[in-house]
């Protein structure tokens, strides 16, 4: 299992990630609301501003780490796996 940090001592299995996004679009806001209603929302911001949304196969995760940073970590981890 390969995992990446999404902040505040929280890690996500890279094989579970479907989407890494910012929070400023209506489809993402709708996905957050739907996940909240279905108890599938994980908030790992520790009270900080949400800067990224990670959609996995089973949950939606809110992170205080910028989506660009998480995406970079994901790409670096994927590069390690492919070499």
Secondary structure, 3 states (H helix, E strand, C coil): CCEEEEECCEEEEHHHEEEEECCCCHHHHHHHHHHHHCCCEEECCCCCCCCEEEEECCCEEEECCCHHHHHHHHHHHHHHHHC
